[in-house]
Amino acid sequence: MHQRVTAGALVSWLIRFRDRKRRRLAPVGINATPAIQPLQDGPQLSLDSGVRSRVHSELMAKCCGSENDLVTITRAACSRCGSRGAAVDLLTAKALLTAIALRHLTPTPLYFCQDPTCSVVYFTTDGQVYTSTDVRVPVWQKEPAGSRRICYCFDENEASMLRELGETGRCGAVQRVRDHIAANRCACEVRNPRGTCCLGDLMKAVTRLESDCVSEVEK
């Protein structure tokens, strides 16, 4: 289990983050450019459509695939909270459900509920639900912010990313995961509860943490 970041450590990291960022942004010549470059997001894929999407089906990149390698994703409303969730491969649920929950699994289409206020993780259109306690790993969409694991394959989590930001002024989590994807090492289908590539979520998490750091320093 990841340790939460203490207030004292956070302040220290934020100060170092600010100082390093200022040094990198400081011009060294007339034509100098900032050392911190924006993230190269690559092709814009529909990796996160939001918990309130009204779309019933859509094109989406296969797990860690290219923009030319698309599958149709169907959605259904969670019977507990009403949020629309994307379909999940049965293999994902088989890999991540606890032994007790797995004994009751039926070969029925499953959907993932990512509403943070709902305890349901997987659900079917006929009323079956599997909650957070039925899943072997913490589902980050259901956990409080601070130390959530965003990348389940390579353990990129909020606490370590925040620490890296404080110590170096930047976070290389996105590039690290991209390198792993290029090396064909990822296994999101059986490690990520959503059953899809985490890269879109990871990019948003890094952007959010960077923004939080700047906001805290500027207070």
C-alpha positions in Angstrom: 0.0 0.0 0.0 1.3 3.4 -0.9 2.0 5.9 1.8 0.2 9.2 1.7 2.2 12.4 1.2 2.6 14.3 4.5 1.9 18.0 4.6 5.5 18.8 5.5 6.9 16.8 2.6 4.3 18.3 0.2 5.4 21.8 1.1 9.0 20.9 0.6 8.4 19.3 -2.7 6.2 22.3 -3.9 9.0 24.7 -3.1 11.6 22.7 -4.9 9.1 22.3 -7.8 8.7 26.1 -8.0 12.4 26.8 -7.8 13.3 24.2 -10.4 10.6 25.4 -12.8 11.7 29.0 -12.4 15.3 28.0 -13.2 14.2 26.1 -16.3 12.0 28.9 -17.5 14.7 31.6 -17.0 16.1 32.8 -20.3 19.8 32.2 -21.0 20.0 34.2 -24.2 18.0 36.2 -26.6 16.7 33.2 -28.5 16.4 31.0 -25.4 13.4 28.7 -25.1 12.0 27.2 -21.9 13.5 23.9 -20.9 10.2 22.5 -19.9 8.3 21.4 -23.0 4.6 20.6 -23.2 3.7 16.9 -23.2 3.6 15.4 -26.6 0.2 13.9 -26.4 0.3 12.2 -29.8 -2.9 11.1 -31.5 -6.0 12.2 -29.7 -7.9 9.0 -28.7 -11.2 8.7 -26.9 -9.7 7.2 -23.8 -11.9 8.9 -21.3 -15.4 10.0 -22.2 -16.6 10.9 -18.7 -19.0 9.3 -16.4 -22.1 11.2 -17.7 -21.6 10.5 -21.4 -24.9 10.1 -23.3 -23.2 8.1 -26.1 -24.5 4.5 -26.4 -21.7 3.3 -28.7 -18.5 4.9 -30.0 -15.2 4.1 -31.6 -12.3 3.7 -29.2 -8.7 2.6 -29.5 -8.0 -1.0 -28.6 -5.9 -1.3 -25.4 -2.6 0.5 -26.1 -3.3 0.4 -29.8 -3.0 3.0 -32.5 -5.7 5.4 -33.7 -6.1 3.2 -36.8 -6.9 0.1 -34.6 -10.4 0.9 -33.3 -13.2 -1.1 -31.8 -16.8 -0.1 -31.1 -17.6 0.5 -27.4 -21.1 0.2 -26.1 -22.4 1.8 -23.0 -25.2 1.1 -20.5 -26.6 2.8 -17.4 -25.5 1.6 -14.0 -28.5 0.2 -12.1 -27.2 1.8 -8.9 -26.3 5.4 -9.9 -27.5 5.8 -13.5 -24.1 6.7 -14.9 -23.3 5.3 -18.3 -20.4 2.9 -18.3 -18.4 1.4 -21.1 -18.4 -2.3 -21.8 -15.7 -4.4 -20.3 -14.2 -7.6 -21.6 -15.2 -10.7 -19.6 -11.5 -11.5 -19.3 -10.9 -8.3 -17.4 -13.5 -9.2 -14.8 -12.3 -12.8 -14.5 -8.7 -11.5 -13.8 -9.7 -8.9 -11.2 -12.8 -10.3 -9.3 -12.1 -12.0 -6.0 -12.5 -15.7 -5.8 -15.9 -15.4 -4.1 -17.3 -12.9 -6.7 -15.9 -14.9 -9.5 -17.9 -18.0 -8.5 -21.0 -16.1 -9.3 -19.9 -14.6 -12.6 -22.1 -15.4 -15.5 -21.2 -14.9 -19.2 -23.3 -11.7 -19.5 -22.0 -8.4 -21.0 -20.4 -6.3 -18.2 -20.0 -2.6 -18.0 -17.6 -0.4 -15.9 -19.0 2.3 -13.6 -16.5 5.0 -13.0 -18.7 7.3 -11.0 -16.6 8.1 -7.8 -19.7 8.3 -5.6 -20.9 4.8 -6.6 -19.5 1.7 -5.0 -20.4 -0.4 -8.1 -17.4 -1.3 -10.3 -19.0 -3.8 -12.8 -22.6 -4.2 -13.7 -24.9 -5.9 -16.2 -28.1 -4.7 -17.8 -30.1 -7.3 -15.9 -29.2 -5.9 -12.5 -26.1 -7.8 -11.4 -23.5 -5.7 -9.7 -19.9 -6.2 -8.4 -18.7 -3.5 -6.0 -15.3 -2.4 -4.9 -15.1 -5.1 -2.3 -15.5 -7.7 -5.1 -12.3 -6.5 -6.9 -8.8 -7.6 -6.0 -7.2 -4.2 -6.5 -8.2 -0.7 -5.4 -10.1 1.0 -8.3 -8.7 4.5 -8.5 -11.9 6.1 -9.7 -13.5 5.0 -6.4 -10.5 6.1 -4.2 -9.7 9.4 -2.5 -7.1 11.5 -4.3 -3.5 11.5 -3.0 -1.9 8.1 -3.6 -4.1 6.4 -6.2 -2.5 4.1 -8.7 -3.3 5.3 -12.2 -1.2 2.8 -14.2 -1.8 -0.7 -12.9 0.9 -2.3 -15.1 3.8 -0.2 -14.1 2.6 1.3 -10.7 2.5 5.0 -11.7 0.6 6.5 -8.8 -0.2 10.0 -7.6 2.2 9.9 -4.6 5.2 9.0 -6.6 4.4 11.4 -9.4 4.0 14.2 -7.0 7.3 13.3 -5.4 9.0 13.4 -8.8 7.5 16.8 -9.5 8.8 18.1 -6.3 12.3 16.7 -6.8 12.8 17.3 -10.5 10.2 19.9 -11.5 8.7 17.5 -14.0 7.0 14.1 -14.2 8.1 11.5 -16.7 5.3 9.0 -16.0 3.6 9.5 -19.4 6.9 8.9 -21.4 7.8 5.9 -19.2 4.5 4.3 -20.0 4.7 5.2 -23.7 8.1 3.4 -23.7 6.6 0.3 -22.1 3.8 0.4 -24.6 6.3 0.6 -27.5 8.1 -2.4 -26.0 4.8 -4.3 -25.9 5.0 -4.8 -22.1 1.5 -3.5 -21.0 -1.3 -5.8 -19.9 -4.1 -3.4 -19.4 -6.7 -5.9 -20.4 -6.1 -7.9 -17.2 -4.6 -5.4 -14.8 -6.6 -2.2 -15.3 -10.2 -2.6 -13.9 -11.5 -0.6 -16.9 -9.7 -3.1 -19.2 -8.4 -0.2 -21.4 -5.2 1.7 -21.9 -4.4 4.0 -18.9 -2.4 6.5 -21.0 -5.3 9.0 -21.3 -6.0 8.9 -17.6 -2.3 9.2 -16.8 -1.8 12.3 -19.0 -4.8 14.0 -17.2 -3.4 13.0 -13.8 0.0 14.5 -14.5 -1.6 17.7 -15.8 -3.8 17.9 -12.8 -0.9 17.4 -10.4 1.3 20.0 -12.2 -1.6 22.5 -12.0 -2.1 21.7 -8.3 1.6 22.2 -7.6 1.7 25.6 -9.3 -1.5 26.7 -7.5 -0.2 25.7 -4.1 3.1 27.5 -4.7 1.4 30.7 -5.9 -0.9 30.9 -2.8 
